[in-house]
Amino acid sequence: MAQRIATLDELKGHTLEQLLYQVARSKESLTVVLGEGGAVVIRPEVALKPLPELEGRVPEGWKDAIYGK
């Protein structure tokens, strides 16, 4: 995942909403460097693809047959 680094001065004039949408669209994390040596990282959530639906069936009593012993 790509990473962008910015200072608070560079982000002045942008709203929090704009920054969040920008991070979500660009799919890269944003590290905001604070003046006191600290930093805050804003990272987009990775969207997972849905699991495929498989054909087949689970037989009745499968759990008892395996764990019942």
mmJSON file of the N, C-alpha and C atoms, coordinates in Angstrom:
{"data_MODEL":{"atom_site":{
"group_PDB":["ATOM","ATOM","ATOM","ATOM","ATOM","ATOM","ATOM","ATOM","ATOM","ATOM","ATOM","ATOM","ATOM","ATOM","ATOM","ATOM","ATOM","ATOM","ATOM","ATOM","ATOM","ATOM","ATOM","ATOM","ATOM","ATOM","ATOM","ATOM","ATOM","ATOM","ATOM","ATOM","ATOM","ATOM","ATOM","ATOM","ATOM","ATOM","ATOM","ATOM","ATOM","ATOM","ATOM","ATOM","ATOM","ATOM","ATOM","ATOM","ATOM","ATOM","ATOM","ATOM","ATOM","ATOM","ATOM","ATOM","ATOM","ATOM","ATOM","ATOM","ATOM","ATOM","ATOM","ATOM","ATOM","ATOM","ATOM","ATOM","ATOM","ATOM","ATOM","ATOM","ATOM","ATOM","ATOM","ATOM","ATOM","ATOM","ATOM","ATOM","ATOM","ATOM","ATOM","ATOM","ATOM","ATOM","ATOM","ATOM","ATOM","ATOM","ATOM","ATOM","ATOM","ATOM","ATOM","ATOM","ATOM","ATOM","ATOM","ATOM","ATOM","ATOM","ATOM","ATOM","ATOM","ATOM","ATOM","ATOM","ATOM","ATOM","ATOM","ATOM","ATOM","ATOM","ATOM","ATOM","ATOM","ATOM","ATOM","ATOM","ATOM","ATOM","ATOM","ATOM","ATOM","ATOM","ATOM","ATOM","ATOM","ATOM","ATOM","ATOM","ATOM","ATOM","ATOM","ATOM","ATOM","ATOM","ATOM","ATOM","ATOM","ATOM","ATOM","ATOM","ATOM","ATOM","ATOM","ATOM","ATOM","ATOM","ATOM","ATOM","ATOM","ATOM","ATOM","ATOM","ATOM","ATOM","ATOM","ATOM","ATOM","ATOM","ATOM","ATOM","ATOM","ATOM","ATOM","ATOM","ATOM","ATOM","ATOM","ATOM","ATOM","ATOM","ATOM","ATOM","ATOM","ATOM","ATOM","ATOM","ATOM","ATOM","ATOM","ATOM","ATOM","ATOM","ATOM","ATOM","ATOM","ATOM","ATOM","ATOM","ATOM","ATOM","ATOM","ATOM","ATOM","ATOM","ATOM","ATOM","ATOM","ATOM","ATOM","ATOM","ATOM","ATOM","ATOM"],
"id":[1,2,3,4,5,6,7,8,9,10,11,12,13,14,15,16,17,18,19,20,21,22,23,24,25,26,27,28,29,30,31,32,33,34,35,36,37,38,39,40,41,42,43,44,45,46,47,48,49,50,51,52,53,54,55,56,57,58,59,60,61,62,63,64,65,66,67,68,69,70,71,72,73,74,75,76,77,78,79,80,81,82,83,84,85,86,87,88,89,90,91,92,93,94,95,96,97,98,99,100,101,102,103,104,105,106,107,108,109,110,111,112,113,114,115,116,117,118,119,120,121,122,123,124,125,126,127,128,129,130,131,132,133,134,135,136,137,138,139,140,141,142,143,144,145,146,147,148,149,150,151,152,153,154,155,156,157,158,159,160,161,162,163,164,165,166,167,168,169,170,171,172,173,174,175,176,177,178,179,180,181,182,183,184,185,186,187,188,189,190,191,192,193,194,195,196,197,198,199,200,201,202,203,204,205,206,207],
"type_symbol":["N","C","C","N","C","C","N","C","C","N","C","C","N","C","C","N","C","C","N","C","C","N","C","C","N","C","C","N","C","C","N","C","C","N","C","C","N","C","C","N","C","C","N","C","C","N","C","C","N","C","C","N","C","C","N","C","C","N","C","C","N","C","C","N","C","C","N","C","C","N","C","C","N","C","C","N","C","C","N","C","C","N","C","C","N","C","C","N","C","C","N","C","C","N","C","C","N","C","C","N","C","C","N","C","C","N","C","C","N","C","C","N","C","C","N","C","C","N","C","C","N","C","C","N","C","C","N","C","C","N","C","C","N","C","C","N","C","C","N","C","C","N","C","C","N","C","C","N","C","C","N","C","C","N","C","C","N","C","C","N","C","C","N","C","C","N","C","C","N","C","C","N","C","C","N","C","C","N","C","C","N","C","C","N","C","C","N","C","C","N","C","C","N","C","C","N","C","C","N","C","C","N","C","C","N","C","C"],
"label_atom_id":["N","CA","C","N","CA","C","N","CA","C","N","CA","C","N","CA","C","N","CA","C","N","CA","C","N","CA","C","N","CA","C","N","CA","C","N","CA","C","N","CA","C","N","CA","C","N","CA","C","N","CA","C","N","CA","C","N","CA","C","N","CA","C","N","CA","C","N","CA","C","N","CA","C","N","CA","C","N","CA","C","N","CA","C","N","CA","C","N","CA","C","N","CA","C","N","CA","C","N","CA","C","N","CA","C","N","CA","C","N","CA","C","N","CA","C","N","CA","C","N","CA","C","N","CA","C","N","CA","C","N","CA","C","N","CA","C","N","CA","C","N","CA","C","N","CA","C","N","CA","C","N","CA","C","N","CA","C","N","CA","C","N","CA","C","N","CA","C","N","CA","C","N","CA","C","N","CA","C","N","CA","C","N","CA","C","N","CA","C","N","CA","C","N","CA","C","N","CA","C","N","CA","C","N","CA","C","N","CA","C","N","CA","C","N","CA","C","N","CA","C","N","CA","C","N","CA","C","N","CA","C","N","CA","C","N","CA","C","N","CA","C"],
"label_alt_id":[null,null,null,null,null,null,null,null,null,null,null,null,null,null,null,null,null,null,null,null,null,null,null,null,null,null,null,null,null,null,null,null,null,null,null,null,null,null,null,null,null,null,null,null,null,null,null,null,null,null,null,null,null,null,null,null,null,null,null,null,null,null,null,null,null,null,null,null,null,null,null,null,null,null,null,null,null,null,null,null,null,null,null,null,null,null,null,null,null,null,null,null,null,null,null,null,null,null,null,null,null,null,null,null,null,null,null,null,null,null,null,null,null,null,null,null,null,null,null,null,null,null,null,null,null,null,null,null,null,null,null,null,null,null,null,null,null,null,null,null,null,null,null,null,null,null,null,null,null,null,null,null,null,null,null,null,null,null,null,null,null,null,null,null,null,null,null,null,null,null,null,null,null,null,null,null,null,null,null,null,null,null,null,null,null,null,null,null,null,null,null,null,null,null,null,null,null,null,null,null,null,null,null,null,null,null,null],
"label_comp_id":["MET","MET","MET","ALA","ALA","ALA","GLN","GLN","GLN","ARG","ARG","ARG","ILE","ILE","ILE","ALA","ALA","ALA","THR","THR","THR","LEU","LEU","LEU","ASP","ASP","ASP","GLU","GLU","GLU","LEU","LEU","LEU","LYS","LYS","LYS","GLY","GLY","GLY","HIS","HIS","HIS","THR","THR","THR","LEU","LEU","LEU","GLU","GLU","GLU","GLN","GLN","GLN","LEU","LEU","LEU","LEU","LEU","LEU","TYR","TYR","TYR","GLN","GLN","GLN","VAL","VAL","VAL","ALA","ALA","ALA","ARG","ARG","ARG","SER","SER","SER","LYS","LYS","LYS","GLU","GLU","GLU","SER","SER","SER","LEU","LEU","LEU","THR","THR","THR","VAL","VAL","VAL","VAL","VAL","VAL","LEU","LEU","LEU","GLY","GLY","GLY","GLU","GLU","GLU","GLY","GLY","GLY","GLY","GLY","GLY","ALA","ALA","ALA","VAL","VAL","VAL","VAL","VAL","VAL","ILE","ILE","ILE","ARG","ARG","ARG","PRO","PRO","PRO","GLU","GLU","GLU","VAL","VAL","VAL","ALA","ALA","ALA","LEU","LEU","LEU","LYS","LYS","LYS","PRO","PRO","PRO","LEU","LEU","LEU","PRO","PRO","PRO","GLU","GLU","GLU","LEU","LEU","LEU","GLU","GLU","GLU","GLY","GLY","GLY","ARG","ARG","ARG","VAL","VAL","VAL","PRO","PRO","PRO","GLU","GLU","GLU","GLY","GLY","GLY","TRP","TRP","TRP","LYS","LYS","LYS","ASP","ASP","ASP","ALA","ALA","ALA","ILE","ILE","ILE","TYR","TYR","TYR","GLY","GLY","GLY","LYS","LYS","LYS"],
"label_asym_id":["A","A","A","A","A","A","A","A","A","A","A","A","A","A","A","A","A","A","A","A","A","A","A","A","A","A","A","A","A","A","A","A","A","A","A","A","A","A","A","A","A","A","A","A","A","A","A","A","A","A","A","A","A","A","A","A","A","A","A","A","A","A","A","A","A","A","A","A","A","A","A","A","A","A","A","A","A","A","A","A","A","A","A","A","A","A","A","A","A","A","A","A","A","A","A","A","A","A","A","A","A","A","A","A","A","A","A","A","A","A","A","A","A","A","A","A","A","A","A","A","A","A","A","A","A","A","A","A","A","A","A","A","A","A","A","A","A","A","A","A","A","A","A","A","A","A","A","A","A","A","A","A","A","A","A","A","A","A","A","A","A","A","A","A","A","A","A","A","A","A","A","A","A","A","A","A","A","A","A","A","A","A","A","A","A","A","A","A","A","A","A","A","A","A","A","A","A","A","A","A","A","A","A","A","A","A","A"],
"label_entity_id":["1","1","1","1","1","1","1","1","1","1","1","1","1","1","1","1","1","1","1","1","1","1","1","1","1","1","1","1","1","1","1","1","1","1","1","1","1","1","1","1","1","1","1","1","1","1","1","1","1","1","1","1","1","1","1","1","1","1","1","1","1","1","1","1","1","1","1","1","1","1","1","1","1","1","1","1","1","1","1","1","1","1","1","1","1","1","1","1","1","1","1","1","1","1","1","1","1","1","1","1","1","1","1","1","1","1","1","1","1","1","1","1","1","1","1","1","1","1","1","1","1","1","1","1","1","1","1","1","1","1","1","1","1","1","1","1","1","1","1","1","1","1","1","1","1","1","1","1","1","1","1","1","1","1","1","1","1","1","1","1","1","1","1","1","1","1","1","1","1","1","1","1","1","1","1","1","1","1","1","1","1","1","1","1","1","1","1","1","1","1","1","1","1","1","1","1","1","1","1","1","1","1","1","1","1","1","1"],
"label_seq_id":[1,1,1,2,2,2,3,3,3,4,4,4,5,5,5,6,6,6,7,7,7,8,8,8,9,9,9,10,10,10,11,11,11,12,12,12,13,13,13,14,14,14,15,15,15,16,16,16,17,17,17,18,18,18,19,19,19,20,20,20,21,21,21,22,22,22,23,23,23,24,24,24,25,25,25,26,26,26,27,27,27,28,28,28,29,29,29,30,30,30,31,31,31,32,32,32,33,33,33,34,34,34,35,35,35,36,36,36,37,37,37,38,38,38,39,39,39,40,40,40,41,41,41,42,42,42,43,43,43,44,44,44,45,45,45,46,46,46,47,47,47,48,48,48,49,49,49,50,50,50,51,51,51,52,52,52,53,53,53,54,54,54,55,55,55,56,56,56,57,57,57,58,58,58,59,59,59,60,60,60,61,61,61,62,62,62,63,63,63,64,64,64,65,65,65,66,66,66,67,67,67,68,68,68,69,69,69],
"pdbx_PDB_ins_code":[null,null,null,null,null,null,null,null,null,null,null,null,null,null,null,null,null,null,null,null,null,null,null,null,null,null,null,null,null,null,null,null,null,null,null,null,null,null,null,null,null,null,null,null,null,null,null,null,null,null,null,null,null,null,null,null,null,null,null,null,null,null,null,null,null,null,null,null,null,null,null,null,null,null,null,null,null,null,null,null,null,null,null,null,null,null,null,null,null,null,null,null,null,null,null,null,null,null,null,null,null,null,null,null,null,null,null,null,null,null,null,null,null,null,null,null,null,null,null,null,null,null,null,null,null,null,null,null,null,null,null,null,null,null,null,null,null,null,null,null,null,null,null,null,null,null,null,null,null,null,null,null,null,null,null,null,null,null,null,null,null,null,null,null,null,null,null,null,null,null,null,null,null,null,null,null,null,null,null,null,null,null,null,null,null,null,null,null,null,null,null,null,null,null,null,null,null,null,null,null,null,null,null,null,null,null,null],
"Cartn_x":[0.852,0.0,0.898,0.582,1.356,1.101,2.056,1.943,2.298,1.498,1.753,2.035,2.993,3.35,3.096,2.428,2.128,2.247,2.496,2.53,1.193,0.969,-0.273,-0.387,0.731,0.707,0.274,0.692,0.307,-1.178,-1.783,-3.188,-4.148,-3.622,-4.503,-5.332,-6.586,-7.493,-8.291,-7.938,-8.695,-9.551,-10.754,-11.593,-11.256,-11.641,-11.428,-12.173,-13.361,-14.156,-13.425,-12.834,-12.069,-10.886,-10.172,-9.017,-9.416,-10.507,-10.957,-11.387,-12.125,-12.539,-11.327,-10.357,-9.15,-8.377,-8.25,-7.547,-8.31,-9.63,-10.434,-10.332,-10.379,-10.308,-8.928,-7.893,-6.535,-6.007,-6.663,-6.247,-4.802,-4.34,-3.015,-3.15,-2.28,-2.355,-1.766,-2.221,-1.751,-1.179,0.094,0.73,0.833,0.209,0.242,1.28,2.342,3.418,3.032,3.016,2.656,3.904,3.724,4.846,5.715,5.163,5.913,6.64,6.813,7.514,6.612,5.337,4.393,3.836,3.078,2.461,1.151,0.239,-1.039,-1.15,-1.529,-1.664,-3.14,-3.588,-4.955,-4.822,-5.411,-5.24,-6.619,-6.806,-8.107,-8.324,-9.568,-9.917,-9.899,-9.352,-9.284,-10.627,-11.222,-12.503,-12.247,-12.853,-12.693,-13.776,-13.421,-14.403,-15.299,-16.57,-17.437,-16.982,-17.212,-16.851,-17.773,-17.245,-18.098,-19.043,-20.199,-21.136,-20.843,-20.566,-20.211,-21.41,-21.449,-22.513,-22.171,-23.176,-22.957,-23.888,-23.688,-24.54,-23.732,-24.215,-23.606,-24.541,-24.046,-24.923,-25.399,-26.599,-27.154,-26.236,-26.022,-25.249,-23.748,-23.244,-21.806,-20.987,-21.512,-20.757,-20.672,-21.766,-21.776,-20.84,-20.768,-19.92,-18.45,-18.065,-16.663,-16.278,-17.112,-16.751,-17.392,-18.248,-18.969,-18.153,-16.999,-16.197,-15.498],
"Cartn_y":[-1.173,0.0,1.235,2.169,3.4,4.275,5.145,6.011,7.438,8.372,9.798,10.419,11.33,12.017,13.512,14.11,15.549,16.143,17.441,18.154,18.853,19.333,20.055,21.318,21.995,23.213,22.912,21.78,21.404,21.08,20.686,20.286,21.406,22.567,23.688,24.055,24.362,24.697,23.497,22.313,21.108,20.713,20.269,19.787,18.327,17.869,16.474,15.563,15.976,15.19,15.045,16.124,16.062,15.104,15.174,14.298,12.833,12.536,11.151,10.596,11.384,10.926,10.753,11.631,11.535,10.257,9.934,8.704,7.479,7.501,6.356,6.162,7.248,7.149,6.735,7.286,7.014,5.66,5.076,3.782,3.792,4.952,5.044,5.673,5.273,5.815,7.227,8.003,9.374,9.49,9.837,10.083,11.588,12.085,13.509,13.702,14.429,14.677,15.887,15.679,16.746,17.516,18.696,19.553,19.042,18.289,17.83,16.511,16.109,14.862,13.66,13.82,12.715,12.642,11.621,11.455,10.693,10.93,10.23,9.608,8.324,7.628,7.382,7.769,7.507,6.495,5.317,4.229,3.762,3.604,3.139,1.669,1.306,-0.082,-0.849,-2.034,-2.859,-3.56,-3.383,-4.033,-5.452,-6.411,-7.801,-8.204,-9.088,-9.614,-10.602,-10.699,-11.666,-13.095,-13.968,-15.364,-16.011,-16.936,-17.599,-18.583,-18.789,-19.785,-21.082,-22.112,-23.396,-24.331,-25.185,-26.175,-27.304,-27.971,-29.097,-29.031,-29.967,-30.002,-30.552,-30.302,-30.825,-31.914,-33.137,-34.225,-34.038,-34.531,-34.479,-35.236,-34.733,-35.409,-35.396,-34.546,-34.535,-34.205,-33.303,-32.88,-34.004,-34.708,-35.816,-36.921,-37.172,-38.244,-37.928,-36.672,-36.304,-36.088,-35.368,-34.973,-35.828,-36.74,-37.53,-38.618,-38.923,-40.028,-39.681],
"Cartn_z":[0.0,0.0,0.0,-0.852,-0.954,0.28,0.555,1.73,1.351,1.841,1.63,2.986,3.035,4.276,4.092,5.064,4.998,6.4,6.453,7.726,7.937,9.144,9.421,8.572,8.344,7.529,6.092,5.559,4.191,4.079,5.182,5.151,5.524,5.882,6.214,4.992,5.225,4.132,3.642,4.098,3.76,4.961,4.694,5.786,6.062,7.23,7.582,6.61,6.231,5.277,3.942,3.452,2.197,2.319,3.437,3.643,3.687,4.4,4.503,3.148,2.381,1.052,0.133,0.25,-0.567,-0.253,1.023,1.422,0.92,1.036,0.588,-0.927,-1.68,-3.153,-3.635,-3.031,-3.512,-3.036,-2.013,-1.451,-0.964,-0.496,0.101,1.48,2.394,3.744,3.768,4.734,4.908,6.311,6.404,7.689,7.884,8.947,9.262,10.365,10.048,11.003,11.848,13.169,14.097,14.503,15.021,15.376,16.506,17.43,18.601,18.359,17.13,16.839,16.72,16.964,16.828,15.418,15.158,13.847,14.0,13.065,13.01,11.631,11.594,10.318,10.046,8.857,8.399,7.265,7.468,6.51,6.028,4.709,4.222,4.554,4.711,4.97,3.654,3.7,2.503,2.33,1.161,0.878,0.382,1.055,0.667,-0.319,-1.235,-2.172,-1.422,-1.818,-1.142,-1.446,-0.493,-0.684,-1.72,-2.504,-3.495,-2.805,-3.414,-2.911,-3.635,-2.873,-3.453,-3.451,-4.464,-4.515,-3.559,-3.072,-2.178,-0.994,-0.092,1.099,2.264,3.457,4.67,5.186,5.318,5.751,7.194,7.473,8.829,9.775,10.964,11.987,11.763,10.873,10.581,11.82,12.632,13.807,14.837,15.036,15.992,15.537,14.247,13.725,13.948,13.851,13.991,15.454,16.204,17.559,18.645,18.269,19.256,19.907,19.397,19.909,21.195],
"occupancy":[1.0,1.0,1.0,1.0,1.0,1.0,1.0,1.0,1.0,1.0,1.0,1.0,1.0,1.0,1.0,1.0,1.0,1.0,1.0,1.0,1.0,1.0,1.0,1.0,1.0,1.0,1.0,1.0,1.0,1.0,1.0,1.0,1.0,1.0,1.0,1.0,1.0,1.0,1.0,1.0,1.0,1.0,1.0,1.0,1.0,1.0,1.0,1.0,1.0,1.0,1.0,1.0,1.0,1.0,1.0,1.0,1.0,1.0,1.0,1.0,1.0,1.0,1.0,1.0,1.0,1.0,1.0,1.0,1.0,1.0,1.0,1.0,1.0,1.0,1.0,1.0,1.0,1.0,1.0,1.0,1.0,1.0,1.0,1.0,1.0,1.0,1.0,1.0,1.0,1.0,1.0,1.0,1.0,1.0,1.0,1.0,1.0,1.0,1.0,1.0,1.0,1.0,1.0,1.0,1.0,1.0,1.0,1.0,1.0,1.0,1.0,1.0,1.0,1.0,1.0,1.0,1.0,1.0,1.0,1.0,1.0,1.0,1.0,1.0,1.0,1.0,1.0,1.0,1.0,1.0,1.0,1.0,1.0,1.0,1.0,1.0,1.0,1.0,1.0,1.0,1.0,1.0,1.0,1.0,1.0,1.0,1.0,1.0,1.0,1.0,1.0,1.0,1.0,1.0,1.0,1.0,1.0,1.0,1.0,1.0,1.0,1.0,1.0,1.0,1.0,1.0,1.0,1.0,1.0,1.0,1.0,1.0,1.0,1.0,1.0,1.0,1.0,1.0,1.0,1.0,1.0,1.0,1.0,1.0,1.0,1.0,1.0,1.0,1.0,1.0,1.0,1.0,1.0,1.0,1.0,1.0,1.0,1.0,1.0,1.0,1.0,1.0,1.0,1.0,1.0,1.0,1.0],
"B_iso_or_equiv":[0.0,0.0,0.0,0.0,0.0,0.0,0.0,0.0,0.0,0.0,0.0,0.0,0.0,0.0,0.0,0.0,0.0,0.0,0.0,0.0,0.0,0.0,0.0,0.0,0.0,0.0,0.0,0.0,0.0,0.0,0.0,0.0,0.0,0.0,0.0,0.0,0.0,0.0,0.0,0.0,0.0,0.0,0.0,0.0,0.0,0.0,0.0,0.0,0.0,0.0,0.0,0.0,0.0,0.0,0.0,0.0,0.0,0.0,0.0,0.0,0.0,0.0,0.0,0.0,0.0,0.0,0.0,0.0,0.0,0.0,0.0,0.0,0.0,0.0,0.0,0.0,0.0,0.0,0.0,0.0,0.0,0.0,0.0,0.0,0.0,0.0,0.0,0.0,0.0,0.0,0.0,0.0,0.0,0.0,0.0,0.0,0.0,0.0,0.0,0.0,0.0,0.0,0.0,0.0,0.0,0.0,0.0,0.0,0.0,0.0,0.0,0.0,0.0,0.0,0.0,0.0,0.0,0.0,0.0,0.0,0.0,0.0,0.0,0.0,0.0,0.0,0.0,0.0,0.0,0.0,0.0,0.0,0.0,0.0,0.0,0.0,0.0,0.0,0.0,0.0,0.0,0.0,0.0,0.0,0.0,0.0,0.0,0.0,0.0,0.0,0.0,0.0,0.0,0.0,0.0,0.0,0.0,0.0,0.0,0.0,0.0,0.0,0.0,0.0,0.0,0.0,0.0,0.0,0.0,0.0,0.0,0.0,0.0,0.0,0.0,0.0,0.0,0.0,0.0,0.0,0.0,0.0,0.0,0.0,0.0,0.0,0.0,0.0,0.0,0.0,0.0,0.0,0.0,0.0,0.0,0.0,0.0,0.0,0.0,0.0,0.0,0.0,0.0,0.0,0.0,0.0,0.0],
"pdbx_formal_charge":[null,null,null,null,null,null,null,null,null,null,null,null,null,null,null,null,null,null,null,null,null,null,null,null,null,null,null,null,null,null,null,null,null,null,null,null,null,null,null,null,null,null,null,null,null,null,null,null,null,null,null,null,null,null,null,null,null,null,null,null,null,null,null,null,null,null,null,null,null,null,null,null,null,null,null,null,null,null,null,null,null,null,null,null,null,null,null,null,null,null,null,null,null,null,null,null,null,null,null,null,null,null,null,null,null,null,null,null,null,null,null,null,null,null,null,null,null,null,null,null,null,null,null,null,null,null,null,null,null,null,null,null,null,null,null,null,null,null,null,null,null,null,null,null,null,null,null,null,null,null,null,null,null,null,null,null,null,null,null,null,null,null,null,null,null,null,null,null,null,null,null,null,null,null,null,null,null,null,null,null,null,null,null,null,null,null,null,null,null,null,null,null,null,null,null,null,null,null,null,null,null,null,null,null,null,null,null],
"auth_seq_id":[1,1,1,2,2,2,3,3,3,4,4,4,5,5,5,6,6,6,7,7,7,8,8,8,9,9,9,10,10,10,11,11,11,12,12,12,13,13,13,14,14,14,15,15,15,16,16,16,17,17,17,18,18,18,19,19,19,20,20,20,21,21,21,22,22,22,23,23,23,24,24,24,25,25,25,26,26,26,27,27,27,28,28,28,29,29,29,30,30,30,31,31,31,32,32,32,33,33,33,34,34,34,35,35,35,36,36,36,37,37,37,38,38,38,39,39,39,40,40,40,41,41,41,42,42,42,43,43,43,44,44,44,45,45,45,46,46,46,47,47,47,48,48,48,49,49,49,50,50,50,51,51,51,52,52,52,53,53,53,54,54,54,55,55,55,56,56,56,57,57,57,58,58,58,59,59,59,60,60,60,61,61,61,62,62,62,63,63,63,64,64,64,65,65,65,66,66,66,67,67,67,68,68,68,69,69,69],
"auth_comp_id":["MET","MET","MET","ALA","ALA","ALA","GLN","GLN","GLN","ARG","ARG","ARG","ILE","ILE","ILE","ALA","ALA","ALA","THR","THR","THR","LEU","LEU","LEU","ASP","ASP","ASP","GLU","GLU","GLU","LEU","LEU","LEU","LYS","LYS","LYS","GLY","GLY","GLY","HIS","HIS","HIS","THR","THR","THR","LEU","LEU","LEU","GLU","GLU","GLU","GLN","GLN","GLN","LEU","LEU","LEU","LEU","LEU","LEU","TYR","TYR","TYR","GLN","GLN","GLN","VAL","VAL","VAL","ALA","ALA","ALA","ARG","ARG","ARG","SER","SER","SER","LYS","LYS","LYS","GLU","GLU","GLU","SER","SER","SER","LEU","LEU","LEU","THR","THR","THR","VAL","VAL","VAL","VAL","VAL","VAL","LEU","LEU","LEU","GLY","GLY","GLY","GLU","GLU","GLU","GLY","GLY","GLY","GLY","GLY","GLY","ALA","ALA","ALA","VAL","VAL","VAL","VAL","VAL","VAL","ILE","ILE","ILE","ARG","ARG","ARG","PRO","PRO","PRO","GLU","GLU","GLU","VAL","VAL","VAL","ALA","ALA","ALA","LEU","LEU","LEU","LYS","LYS","LYS","PRO","PRO","PRO","LEU","LEU","LEU","PRO","PRO","PRO","GLU","GLU","GLU","LEU","LEU","LEU","GLU","GLU","GLU","GLY","GLY","GLY","ARG","ARG","ARG","VAL","VAL","VAL","PRO","PRO","PRO","GLU","GLU","GLU","GLY","GLY","GLY","TRP","TRP","TRP","LYS","LYS","LYS","ASP","ASP","ASP","ALA","ALA","ALA","ILE","ILE","ILE","TYR","TYR","TYR","GLY","GLY","GLY","LYS","LYS","LYS"],
"auth_asym_id":["A","A","A","A","A","A","A","A","A","A","A","A","A","A","A","A","A","A","A","A","A","A","A","A","A","A","A","A","A","A","A","A","A","A","A","A","A","A","A","A","A","A","A","A","A","A","A","A","A","A","A","A","A","A","A","A","A","A","A","A","A","A","A","A","A","A","A","A","A","A","A","A","A","A","A","A","A","A","A","A","A","A","A","A","A","A","A","A","A","A","A","A","A","A","A","A","A","A","A","A","A","A","A","A","A","A","A","A","A","A","A","A","A","A","A","A","A","A","A","A","A","A","A","A","A","A","A","A","A","A","A","A","A","A","A","A","A","A","A","A","A","A","A","A","A","A","A","A","A","A","A","A","A","A","A","A","A","A","A","A","A","A","A","A","A","A","A","A","A","A","A","A","A","A","A","A","A","A","A","A","A","A","A","A","A","A","A","A","A","A","A","A","A","A","A","A","A","A","A","A","A","A","A","A","A","A","A"],
"auth_atom_id":["N","CA","C","N","CA","C","N","CA","C","N","CA","C","N","CA","C","N","CA","C","N","CA","C","N","CA","C","N","CA","C","N","CA","C","N","CA","C","N","CA","C","N","CA","C","N","CA","C","N","CA","C","N","CA","C","N","CA","C","N","CA","C","N","CA","C","N","CA","C","N","CA","C","N","CA","C","N","CA","C","N","CA","C","N","CA","C","N","CA","C","N","CA","C","N","CA","C","N","CA","C","N","CA","C","N","CA","C","N","CA","C","N","CA","C","N","CA","C","N","CA","C","N","CA","C","N","CA","C","N","CA","C","N","CA","C","N","CA","C","N","CA","C","N","CA","C","N","CA","C","N","CA","C","N","CA","C","N","CA","C","N","CA","C","N","CA","C","N","CA","C","N","CA","C","N","CA","C","N","CA","C","N","CA","C","N","CA","C","N","CA","C","N","CA","C","N","CA","C","N","CA","C","N","CA","C","N","CA","C","N","CA","C","N","CA","C","N","CA","C","N","CA","C","N","CA","C","N","CA","C","N","CA","C","N","CA","C","N","CA","C"],
"pdbx_PDB_model_num":[1,1,1,1,1,1,1,1,1,1,1,1,1,1,1,1,1,1,1,1,1,1,1,1,1,1,1,1,1,1,1,1,1,1,1,1,1,1,1,1,1,1,1,1,1,1,1,1,1,1,1,1,1,1,1,1,1,1,1,1,1,1,1,1,1,1,1,1,1,1,1,1,1,1,1,1,1,1,1,1,1,1,1,1,1,1,1,1,1,1,1,1,1,1,1,1,1,1,1,1,1,1,1,1,1,1,1,1,1,1,1,1,1,1,1,1,1,1,1,1,1,1,1,1,1,1,1,1,1,1,1,1,1,1,1,1,1,1,1,1,1,1,1,1,1,1,1,1,1,1,1,1,1,1,1,1,1,1,1,1,1,1,1,1,1,1,1,1,1,1,1,1,1,1,1,1,1,1,1,1,1,1,1,1,1,1,1,1,1,1,1,1,1,1,1,1,1,1,1,1,1,1,1,1,1,1,1]
}}}
